[in-house]
């Protein structure tokens, strides 16, 4: 079963702080894309509303959250992982 990760950005962090970590986050994310473990990822259209990503399974989602530099640097206030029954797959 696929899994969806929801990120809520830390409201006390500046865009400069996010951008300082972004290259490491992007490199980490690229590994998941290359391996096929992530199916889609991105920020919500309205700035400050967070981001989401869809993973092939819960383990991939947990591995991503645990290794993501955004999480490790305290830029994410809350993460939620929900299993998703993709009816089109």
C-alpha positions as CSV (number, residue, x, y, z in Angstrom):
1,X,0.0,0.0,0.0
2,X,1.3,3.5,-0.9
3,X,2.0,6.1,1.8
4,X,1.6,9.8,1.8
5,X,3.8,12.1,3.9
6,X,2.5,15.5,5.0
7,X,4.9,18.1,6.2
8,X,4.0,21.2,8.2
9,X,6.7,23.8,8.1
10,X,8.1,25.3,11.3
11,X,6.6,28.8,11.5
12,X,9.6,30.2,13.4
13,X,12.0,29.4,10.5
14,X,12.8,31.8,7.8
15,X,12.9,31.1,4.0
16,X,16.7,31.7,4.2
17,X,17.0,28.8,6.7
18,X,15.0,26.6,4.3
19,X,17.1,27.6,1.3
20,X,20.3,27.0,3.2
21,X,19.3,23.4,3.7
22,X,17.5,22.9,0.4
23,X,20.5,21.6,-1.6
24,X,21.0,18.8,0.8
25,X,17.2,18.1,0.9
26,X,17.1,18.1,-2.9
27,X,20.1,15.7,-3.1
28,X,18.5,13.3,-0.6
29,X,15.1,13.5,-2.5
30,X,16.9,12.7,-5.8
31,X,18.1,9.4,-4.3
32,X,14.5,8.4,-3.6
33,X,13.4,9.5,-7.1
34,X,16.2,7.5,-8.8
35,X,15.4,4.4,-6.8
36,X,11.7,4.7,-7.6
37,X,10.7,4.8,-3.9
38,X,8.9,8.2,-4.2
39,X,6.2,8.8,-6.8
40,X,5.6,12.5,-6.4
41,X,6.6,15.3,-4.1
42,X,6.2,19.0,-3.7
43,X,5.1,22.0,-1.7
44,X,1.5,23.1,-1.6
45,X,0.6,26.1,-3.8
46,X,0.1,28.6,-0.9
47,X,3.4,29.4,0.7
48,X,3.6,28.2,4.3
49,X,1.0,25.4,4.0
50,X,3.7,22.7,3.9
51,X,4.3,19.9,1.5
52,X,3.4,16.3,0.7
53,X,5.0,13.3,-1.0
54,X,3.7,9.9,-2.2
55,X,5.8,6.9,-1.6
56,X,5.6,3.3,-2.8
57,X,5.0,2.1,0.8
58,X,5.2,3.1,4.4
59,X,8.8,1.9,4.9
60,X,9.9,4.2,2.1
61,X,8.0,7.1,3.7
62,X,9.5,6.5,7.1
63,X,13.0,6.2,5.6
64,X,12.5,9.5,3.9
65,X,11.3,11.4,6.9
66,X,14.0,9.9,9.1
67,X,16.8,11.0,6.7
68,X,15.5,14.3,5.3
69,X,17.8,17.2,6.1
70,X,14.7,19.5,6.5
71,X,13.5,17.3,9.3
72,X,16.9,16.8,10.9
73,X,17.5,20.6,10.9
74,X,14.2,21.3,12.7
75,X,12.6,23.0,9.7
76,X,9.5,20.7,9.8
77,X,7.2,21.2,12.8
78,X,5.1,18.1,12.2
79,X,5.2,15.1,9.9
80,X,2.2,12.8,9.3
81,X,2.4,9.5,7.4
82,X,-0.9,8.0,6.2
83,X,-1.2,4.8,4.2
84,X,-3.2,5.4,1.0
85,X,-5.3,2.9,-0.9
86,X,-4.6,4.1,-4.5
87,X,-7.6,2.8,-6.4
88,X,-6.1,3.7,-9.8
89,X,-2.9,1.6,-9.4
